[in-house]
Amino acid sequence: MKATTLLERQHRNLQQLCEAVERGSVSIRESLMPQLAADLTAHIAVEDDLFYPVVSQTLHEDDWVLKGRARHAEARRHLERALDSAFDGPEFSSAMSGLRAAVELHAEQEEEVLFPRFEDAIAADAMRKLGQAMMDLYHTVVERGYARAPAAPAAATPERDTATM
């Protein structure tokens, strides 16, 4: 499969998951959020680790890498906000709306601007090999599941400070 076709499918999947979560009941949200988190994390890993470096090398520019990673950071922030919120609250709705918008803008920009340029610049066999490597990484990351970053250690409280003296 072509690398760009794989990414387009991932974009559609993420858009559909965002929509299903937004429209779903609390129990649907609870059941779909782990999948959305894992799929988004896998998509980001595929683009950051494999796709963007090849794009940069092929097109001889780093602009897409920088913009893509900034969009990924934004999507992660919205995802974390959603995961930290009550699934039936306004903060969750706001975070999901932001995530859906970030995913849609990301997909539109890549599919309409980047992918045609990239497809014209790379050989078909290289595109398929890249697609296979991307698919392998995607499945590996999804199988691992979404792992939240460990929380920062709590700041020392006055009670703790006096107890250690």
Residue pairs with C-beta under 8 A, 6 or more apart in sequence:
1 128
1 131
1 132
1 135
2 119
2 124
2 127
2 128
2 131
3 51
3 54
3 127
3 128
3 130
3 131
3 134
4 111
4 115
4 118
4 119
4 127
4 131
5 131
6 46
6 131
6 134
6 135
6 138
7 43
7 46
7 47
7 51
7 110
7 115
7 134
8 107
8 111
8 115
10 39
10 42
10 43
10 46
10 138
11 43
11 103
11 106
11 107
11 110
11 111
12 107
13 39
14 36
14 39
14 40
14 43
14 103
14 107
15 100
15 103
15 104
15 107
17 32
17 35
17 36
17 39
18 36
18 96
18 99
18 100
18 103
19 100
20 28
20 32
21 28
21 29
21 32
21 33
21 36
21 96
22 93
22 96
22 97
22 100
24 32
26 87
26 88
29 87
29 92
30 87
33 82
33 83
33 87
34 145
34 146
36 79
37 79
37 83
37 146
38 141
38 142
38 144
38 145
38 146
39 142
40 75
40 76
40 79
40 103
41 141
41 146
42 137
42 138
42 139
42 141
42 142
43 138
44 72
44 75
44 76
45 137
45 138
45 141
46 134
46 137
46 138
46 141
47 68
47 72
48 68
48 69
48 72
49 137
50 130
50 133
50 134
50 137
51 130
51 134
52 64
52 65
52 68
52 69
53 65
54 122
54 130
55 64
55 65
55 114
55 118
56 62
56 64
56 65
58 118
58 121
58 122
59 117
59 118
59 121
64 114
67 109
68 106
68 110
71 102
71 105
71 106
71 109
72 106
74 98
74 102
75 99
75 102
75 103
75 106
78 95
78 96
78 98
78 99
78 102
79 95
79 99
80 148
81 91
81 94
81 95
81 98
82 92
82 95
82 96
82 99
83 148
84 91
85 91
85 92
85 95
86 92
119 127
122 130
